[in-house]
Amino acid sequence: MKALTVALVGATLLSACAAPATRISTGLQRYGLDGPRADCVGDRLQGDLSLGQLQQLGRAAAAYRKGDTDPGVLTVGDLLRVAGELKDPAIAISVGKAAAGCGVLP
C-alpha cells in the first residue's frame, strides 16, 4: 500500500500558519491515506521530531524518488529506508514508531 509520501516535503510548503502535524496529515491524505491514520502519523512525528528533523526527512524523501516515474509517491518501506539512511537515528525511530502505532506498516 502506498501510504507515506513525498507529502512530508509538500507539507512543509503548505500554509505557514498550520502546525506541522496538520501539514503532514493533509499531505498524506492527498495521496490516499485515510484521515485518522494520516492525523495519527502527523501527530506522532510532530511530537517526536523537531521542525529541523521533519525538514531533513522531507528533503531526503524528495531526493530518494527524484527522477522516478512516479516521484510523488513513497511506499512505507521507502520512507523507512530513507529515514534509516539519515545520520539522525531519532528520525528513523520516530518514523518506524509512527508507522507501527498508526497501522501504516508495509
N, C-alpha and C positions, 0 to 999 in steps of 0.2 A: 504494500500500500504506500503510495506516495503521499506522505503526510507533512513532513517538515520540509521547508523550502527556503529558497533564497529570500523569502519574505522577511527573514531576520535583517537582511540588508535593507530591503524596501521599507521595513517597519521603522528604521531609524530616519528615513527620509519623509515619513508622513508628518502630520501635524506636530509641531514642536510643543504644543500645549499638552498633548496626550502623554500619559505615563508610559514608560517602556512596555509594561505588561499589556496595555491596551493596543499599542502599536504592533507588538509581536502577535497577539491574538488576531487582530484584524488581518494582518498579512497571511497568517496561517489559514484563516477562513477563506481568503481569496483563492487559495489553492486547494480547497476542498476538505480541510479538516473541520469537523463539526465544532460548533461554538463552545460547548462545555470543555472539550479536550483542549481546544486552542486557548481558551481562557486559563485552563489549568497550567499548560506549558508556559504561557506568558507570565502568570503569577509566580510560578516556581523559579523561572530564570531571573525575573526581576528581583526576587527575594534573595537569590543565591549569588548573583553576579553584579559587579559594578557596571556602570554605563560603559566604561572603557572596555571591559571584558565582553560585553554584549556587542560592541562595535567591532572588536577584534574577531569575534566569532562570525559576525556578519560579513566582514571583508574576506575572511578565509573561505566561507561558504560560497561567496560570489566567485572567487578565484578558482575554486575547485571545479566548477562547472563551466568556466569560460571556454567558449569555442564548442561546447556540446550542442547537439541538435535541439535539445530542449533545456536550455540553461536556466529556465525559470523554475525548475523543479528539482528538489533534492529528496531522495528517499531518506527514511530514518537512518538506515545504515550509512548512507553518505554523510549525513550530518554527524553521526557518531564518529566516523573516521576522521572528518575534518577537525572535530573538537579534540580528538585524541592526538592529532599531529601538532597541535599548538603547544607552545612551551609552558603554558599555564595549566597545570593539572586540575585546578579547580573548575575550569571551564568544562573539561571532559566529564568530570564527576557530576557537575550540575546538569549537563545535557542528558547524561545517562539516567540520573535520578528523575528528571522531569519526564523523560520518555516512559520510563517504567511506571512512575507514580501516576501518570495521566493515561496509561493504557495506549500508548502510541509506539509500541515496540514493533520492529520488523517482523 
